[in-house]
Amino acid sequence: MSDLHWLTASAAAHAIATRKLSPVELTQALLDRIERLDPKLNAFIRVDGEAALRAAKAAEAEAVSGRLRGPLHGVPVGIKDIIDVAGLATTCHSKVLEDNIATADAVCVEKLRGAGAIVLGKLSTHEFAIGGPSFDLPWPPARNPWNTDHHPGGSSSGSGSGVAAGLFPMALGTDTGGSVRNPASCCGIVGLKPTYGLVSRRGVFPLSFTLDHIGPMTRTVTDNALMLQAIAGHDPLDPGSAAATQGHYVAGLERDLRGLRVGFVRHFHETDTPADPEVTAVLEHVAHTLQTEGATVRTVRLPTLGEFGAVNRVILQSEAWSIHAPWLGERPQDYGQLARRRLMAGAFMSAGDYVLASRRRLEMIAEVEAALREVDVLLCASSMDPACRIDNPADVERTYPRQARTPFNVTGHPALAMMAGLSSAGLPVSVQFVGRYFDEATVFAVAHAWEQAAGTDQKHPVLD
């Protein structure tokens, strides 16, 4: 097989299962590509090549004897470095934790291994999933493979960059205010923030207990559904875990969209935070395409992005401060400037602020739930702009809040961001689909229909 680096996870798993591809051959090809390209992408904090090859050899022996661990048997994966991998440091991209060796896998990593996946190593993130892109940390920030002068999005920056660049077909990310969907949007891949509680957070360093999610990042919708099937499920030892039935997400991807009701949240990008004209045009094109596939599209209204953002900010900063206050008091110099500044804001939140934000959050959940009783899925912007330059702090600061992702951290609904097209400068622009609680299957079906119509799964950055 040529171009092994562009093989999807599902295609690679099928080729391995049918003995047409060796897990060792695939893993070695990706390690060679990482060695060649990662010096300019900085997707990795640590490549665990020797362990990956040992796992690949074991997977090959199992495949030869007809014993497959699961649907991802022999497929490599990258892990965001706030997620524990046994024996490796969970640094959170920070000097504060550079020697923090994990003693066990996070539940989501354990489940991926149980499905047969091979861990390649730990991936760059914004410091503690909040401070970045930063140049004053022990490791450099990840870069966008479509143009390495540009930001890859964050905080799951190495996950987005590496998947888009063909360093691995799938990665784990985390999402508290959009941190799976931002790099998915900037790097032109598929990133899902599942329903709150669907994926266990045990073994993942927290940012905000109320808002944190773990999500799959892939190049195709099929791979995303396959990965979610592997990591979803109730964990009685995670207090935020939902006792929900695990879905069979891949089976419903070919669903006919005729009669499906789509609610287009136009005010997010038209009036709340006016988007770049290229983003606006692409969103209208997505809506028109879904109509040609048989869906009906109507405009719906939710609370404003300003309101959602304020609630998210108060809850996130208050809860993050409760986690980081001891270290910020004892060793503030070990934080990067961006993370320190963003985390310190939580010190000035009052109990009253937190209670009012929590009360308003419940009202917002009710408003989104009311909208989703009238439609089956929501369509809206993800990022309002293509990725900006990574070396322009003012532009990063300006564009970072220009997004429509935080509403669905506030409410906990499943939300998927993916490529909607390319800008005139050759950078990805994005769209977001949002569903009812635990109805990831419908979100995937809509996303898959758009992907098939637009061919977004065939678009890759040119790196060689």
N, C-alpha and C positions, 0 to 999 in steps of 0.2 A: 504494500500500500504506500502511495506517495502522500506527502503532506499529512503525516500522522498528527501534527499539532492542530490541525483544523477538524479532526474527527470529533464528532459530538460524543458525549458520555454514553448515550444510548447506542450509537453505532459502534463505539469501541467495545462496549459490553457484549453486544451481539457478536462481533467478530471474535472476541475472546471465547465466548461460550461455544461458538461453532468451530473453534480451533483454526481460524483463519488469521489470527493475530496473537502474538505472544505478549503477555503483560510486561515481560522484561523488555521486549523490543519497544513497546509504547513508552514505558517509564524512562528508558535510556534516551529515547528520542526527545522527550520533553526535558530531561535533565541537560542534554546537549544544547537545546534551544535556550533554556534558562541561563546556562553558562555564557552563551553568546549574546543574549539580548538584555538580560537583567541588569548589567552594569549601567545601562542608560535608562532603565525603567524603574529600578529600585522597588520592585514589587515585593521582594522577599526581605525579611529580617534575618531569617536563617533557612537555608536549604538543608534538608536532612536526607541527602542523597543515598548514603550507605544503607540507612534503615529502609528507605523506599525501595531500593533494589532487592534487599532481603525479602521484603514483603511481596515484591513482584515475582521473585523466584518461587516463593511459597504458593502464590496464587496460580502460577503456571503449573506447578506440580498438581495442585488440586484440580485445575481445569483438565489436565491430561487424564486424570483418574475419574473424571466425570463428576467431581464434587464442587459445585459452585456455591459460594457463601450466600449470594443474593444477587439482585438485579444490577449491582454496580461492581461486580466481581472483576478485579484487576484494573479498575479505572482510577487514575490519580486525581487527588483533590488538594487544594490549598486551604489553609486555616488562618483566619484573621487572628492577629496576635493579642487578642484579649480573651481568647478561648483556649482552655487548657488542653495540651497534648502531653501525655505522660512522658517524663524524661527530658522534655524541652522547657526552656524558659518561657513563661508568659510575661512578657515585658510591658505590654500595653504601650510599646514604642516610647518608653520613658526610662530615664536614669533611675527613677525611684524604684523600679522593679527589675532592673537589668539582670539580677541574679536570682529571680523568683522561679525556681524549677518546679514544674507541676509534678505531683506524685500520682495523678490519675488522669485519664481522659475525661473531658467534659462529656455529658450525656449525648450531645449531638455528634461528637466525634466518635464515641463508642458505637453509636447507631450506624454511622457511616462505615466504620470498620466491619460491623456486623453484616452490612449489605455488600461487603467485599471491596470497598474503596481503599486506596493506598495513599497515605498522607505523605506529601512531598516536603512540607515544611511550614514555617510560620510567616505570615504576610504583614506588610506594613499597614499601619493605621494612623489616624490622627492620635496624638497623645491622649491616652485614656478615653479615646473615642470622642474627644471634644476639641483638642487643641491642634489645629493644623490648617493648611500645610505649614510645617515649621522647619526651619533650617538650623535651629539651635538645640537639636536633640542628638543622641548618640548615633542614630541612623538617619539617612536622608529621606525626604518624602518621596512617595511614589509619583510617577509621571504618567501622562496620558499617551497611550500608544498611537493615537491618531495624529498627535503632534506633541512631541515631548517637551515643548515649551509651555504646554498647557496643563491645567489642573485636571486630575482624574476624578475629582469628586471625593467625598469622604463621608463618614470616617473610614469606611471599608475600602480604602484607596488601593491597597495592594491587591485586594480581591478583584476589584473592577478592572484594574490595569492588566493583571495577569491573565484573567479569563479572556479579555478582548484581544490580548497579544498572542494567544495560543500557547501560553506557558503551561496551562492546565485547562481541562474542559469545564471544571466546576470548582466553586469555592464557597466557604461559609463566611457570611458577614453578619453584622449586628445593626440594628436600626432603632434609634431612640427619638430622632427628629427627622429621619430620612436617610440614615447612613448606609443602608443597602441600596436604596433607590437613587440616591445622588450619584454614586459612581456608576450605577447601571445607566443612568441618563447621560452622564458625561462620556462614558466609554462605549456606549452603543450596544449594551448587552441586556439580559433579562434579569431583573432583581425583584424578588418578592419579599414583602413584609407580611408574614402570615397573620392570621387572627391571633390576638393577644392570648398567650397561654397554650397555643397549639404545639409549640416546640419548647422543650425544657431549656431553662437557662442555667441549670446547675453546672458549675464548672466554668462559668463565664463571668469575667470581672464586671460588676454592675456600674452603670452610670445613673440610671433612674429606675427604681423598682416598679414604678407605675407605668413607665413608657417603653422599657426595653423589650426588644424582640430579637430572635435569631432567624436568619433567612437565607435561602439558597440563591446563588448567583451563577448564571450559566450563559451560554451563547444562544440557546434555543428554549422555547417554551416547553417542549417535550422533556428536555433535560431538567428543567426547573421542577416540573411536576414529578418526575422520577426521583429527584433528590428530596423533595418534600415528603414523598411517600416513605422515604428511608428515615427521615429525622423526626417526623411528627409522632405524637403519642403522649399519653398522660404519664407524668412523673410524680408519684406521691410525695417525693422528697423536695420538690420545688413548690413553695407555697403559692406561686402564681400560675401553676400548671392547670390547664382546663381538663376536666373529665369528659372529653369529647370523643366521639367515634372517629378513628382515623379514616380518612377518605382514600378512595382509589382514584387518584387524580389523573393518571395517564389515560384511563379507559374512556373518559368523557371528552377528550380533546377534539374529536371530530364532530362534536355536536352541531346540529343545524341551527343557525341563528334566526331562522324565520320565526317571527313572533316574539323574539327577545326584546325587552324594553330597556333602552339605554338612556340614562339621564346625563345630559351634558352640562357640567358645571362651568358655564362660560364666564361668570362674573369673577372667578378666580384670576383668569388671565386677561380679561377685558377691562375690568374696573378696579379690582382690589390691588393687583400688582401687574400693571400692563406689561405684556410680554413683548419680546422681540418680534417684529412682524413675521419673520420666518417661522417662529414657533406657532404663532397664531394661524398662519396658513396651513401648516402641517396638521394641527389639531382639527381644523375644518375638513381636511382631506381624510383623516382617519374616520371622522363621523360620517362623511359621505360614503366611504368604502364599506363601513358596517351596514349602512342602509342598503347598499347594493347587494350585500350578503343576506338581506332579509330582515334585519333588525329595524325597529322603530327608534327614532332618536327624538327626545324632547328636552327642552331646557329645564333645569331644576336649580333651585337656590338653597344654599346652606349658609351658616354663619360666615362672616367675612374671614379672610386670611389673617387680618390684623387681630381679630378676636382669638382665633385658634392659636396664633403665634404667641400671644400674651399668656394664654393658659399653659401652653407647652413650656414656655420659658420659665414661668414661676415654679411649676412642678419640677422640671428638670433641674434647675439651678438649686432649688431647695434641697432636693434629694441628693444631688451630686455633692453639695457642701457637707451634708451629713456623713458622707463616705470619706471625703478628702480633708476635712478640717484638721484632724490630728497631724497628717503629713504636712499640710500647708503651714501649720504652726511650728513644726519642728524642723522642716527642711525645704522651705519654699524655693531655695536656689536650685534644687534638683528638678524642678518643673521647667518646661519651656515657657517662654513669655506668653504665648497665646493661651495655653491651657491654664496657666496660673491666673491670668486676667479673667478668663471666662468662668473658672471655678470660684474665684473670690467673690463674684457677684452674688453668689448664694448666701454669703454672710450677711447681706443687707436685706434679705427677704424675711418678713415677719411671719409669725404663726397665722396671723389674720390673712396675710396675702395667700398663704398656702391653702387655708380653708376656703377662701373665696374662689380660688382657682379650681379647687377640687369640686366645689358645688357647681360652678359654671361648666366644668367638664361633664358632669352628669346630664346637664341640660343639653349640651352639644351632642352627646351620645343619643339622646332622645330625638333630636332634630335630624340627625343622619339616619337613624332607624326609621323615622317617619318617611323620609325621602325614599329609602330602600323598600318600603312597602308599596310604593307607587311604580318603581322601576326595578329591574333585575340587577343592574350593574351601573356604576357611575363612570363617566369618562371625563378626565380633566387633565390639566397640565401637570408635569412633574417639575422640571426646571423651566424658568422663564427665559433662559438664555443658553446658548452653547457655552462650553467650558471657556473660562477666561485664562489668561496667562498665569502660570504658577508663580512667577517672579515679580508680580505686581500686587503687593499687599493691599493696596487701596481697592483694586478691582476685585480681588478675592473677597474682601470685606463687604463690598457693594453688592456682589452677585449672590453671595451665600444665602442671604435670607429671601432672595427672589425665587420662591419655590412654593409648591402646593402639596408638600409631603407631610408636614407636621400635623395637619388636621386628623390624619388617620393613625398617628401615634396617640393623639389625644383620645380618640374614640376606640381604638383597638381593632378597627375593621381591616380585613385583608386588602393589601394594595400592591399592585405590580407596576413597575416602570420598565419601559423597553424603548428601543429605537423606533422613532417615527420617520426618520429620514436623515439626510445630511444637509448641513448649512452650506451656503455659498463658499465658505472657507474650508469645507471638507470636514467639519466637526459634527458629531452626532447631535441631533435634537430628539426630543423624547415625548412620550405620552404615558399617562397613568390610567389604570383600570382599577376600580374599587368594588368590592362585593359585600354581601351580607356575611355576618359572623359564620365561620366554618363552611362558607360556600366558595372556597378556593377553586372548586371544580368549574364553576361558571366563569370566574375570572380567567382561568386558564383557557377555557373554550373561546372566549372573546379574543384574548391575546393571541391564541393560535390562529384564529381566523384572520386577524390583521397580519400576522407574520407571514402566513401563506399567501395572502393577497399582495403584500408589499415586498416579499422576498428579503426581509431584513436579516434573516438568518444567514444569508449568503454574502453579507457585506462585512469585510474585515479590513483593518488597517494594514498598510503596506510597511513592513519593517525590514525586510531582507534586501 
